[in-house]
Amino acid sequence: MSRVCELTGKGPMTGNNVSHANNKTRRRFLPNLNDTTLQSEALGRSFKLRISAHALRSVDHRGGLDKFLARAKDADLSPNALKIKKAIKKSGMEADVLS
C-alpha cells in the first residue's frame, strides 16, 4: 500500500536529520494517513479512503466529500477518488454541490 493521500496526492518527502554536532543523515517525512469512511450525499453511500489528516480537515471545511471532489483537480486524485467524482457528476447532483 503506497503512502499517498487519495484526495490530495500528498506523499513522502525527504530531508535530513541534523544532530547537535551538525551531522546530517537522510530521512523521510511521511504524511499522516488515516483509513477513513466518508459519506457521499449525492450518491447516498459511504466510501473507504486512505487520506491525510489535512485532507480530512479540508473535506470538513468545504462541506463534505461531494463539494471537495467537485473542486479538486483530477491530477491530484487517485483512480478510486476519480471514479467517485465521475459517479457524482453522472448522478446529476453536481448543480446542487457547486451552489
C-alpha positions in Angstrom: 0.0 0.0 0.0 1.5 3.3 -1.1 1.8 6.2 1.3 -0.1 8.7 -0.8 -3.3 10.6 0.1 -6.1 9.6 -2.2 -7.6 13.1 -2.2 -4.7 15.5 -2.2 -1.8 13.4 -3.6 0.3 14.3 -0.7 3.2 11.7 -0.3 6.5 11.2 1.4 9.1 13.9 1.4 12.9 13.6 2.1 15.1 15.7 4.3 17.9 15.5 6.9 18.2 14.5 10.5 20.6 17.1 11.9 22.4 16.3 15.2 23.7 18.7 17.8 27.1 18.2 16.2 25.6 19.2 12.8 25.9 15.7 11.3 23.4 15.1 8.6 21.7 11.8 7.7 18.9 11.3 5.2 15.4 10.7 6.4 11.8 10.5 5.2 8.9 12.6 6.3 5.7 10.5 5.9 2.2 12.0 5.6 -0.2 11.4 8.4 -2.5 8.9 6.6 -5.8 7.6 8.1 -8.2 5.0 6.9 -11.5 6.9 6.8 -15.1 6.3 5.7 -16.6 9.4 4.1 -20.3 9.8 3.2 -21.4 11.0 -0.2 -24.7 12.8 0.0 -25.3 12.8 -3.8 -24.8 9.0 -4.1 -26.3 8.1 -0.7 -23.5 5.8 0.2 -20.1 5.8 2.0 -16.6 5.2 0.7 -13.5 4.0 2.5 -10.5 6.1 1.6 -6.9 6.5 2.9 -6.5 10.2 3.3 -4.2 12.6 5.2 -5.4 14.4 8.3 -5.0 17.7 6.4 -7.4 16.3 3.6 -9.9 15.3 6.3 -9.9 18.9 7.6 -10.3 20.2 4.1 -13.3 17.9 3.4 -14.9 19.2 6.6 -14.1 22.8 5.7 -15.6 22.5 2.2 -18.8 21.0 3.4 -18.4 17.3 2.6 -16.9 14.8 0.2 -19.1 15.9 -2.8 -18.2 19.5 -2.6 -14.5 18.7 -2.0 -14.4 16.4 -5.1 -16.2 19.0 -7.2 -13.4 21.5 -6.7 -10.5 19.0 -6.6 -8.0 18.7 -9.5 -8.1 15.4 -11.4 -4.3 15.2 -11.3 -4.3 15.0 -7.5 -7.0 12.4 -7.1 -6.4 8.6 -7.0 -8.1 6.4 -9.6 -10.6 5.4 -6.8 -11.4 9.0 -6.0 -11.8 9.8 -9.7 -14.4 7.1 -10.1 -16.3 8.6 -7.1 -16.1 12.1 -8.7 -17.4 10.9 -12.0 -20.2 9.0 -10.4 -21.3 12.2 -8.5 -21.1 14.1 -11.8 -23.2 11.5 -13.5 -25.9 11.4 -10.8 -26.9 15.0 -11.7 -26.3 16.4 -8.2 -23.4 18.5 -9.4 -25.5 21.6 -9.7 -26.5 21.3 -6.0 -23.0 20.6 -5.0 -21.5 23.6 -6.6 -24.0 26.1 -5.2 
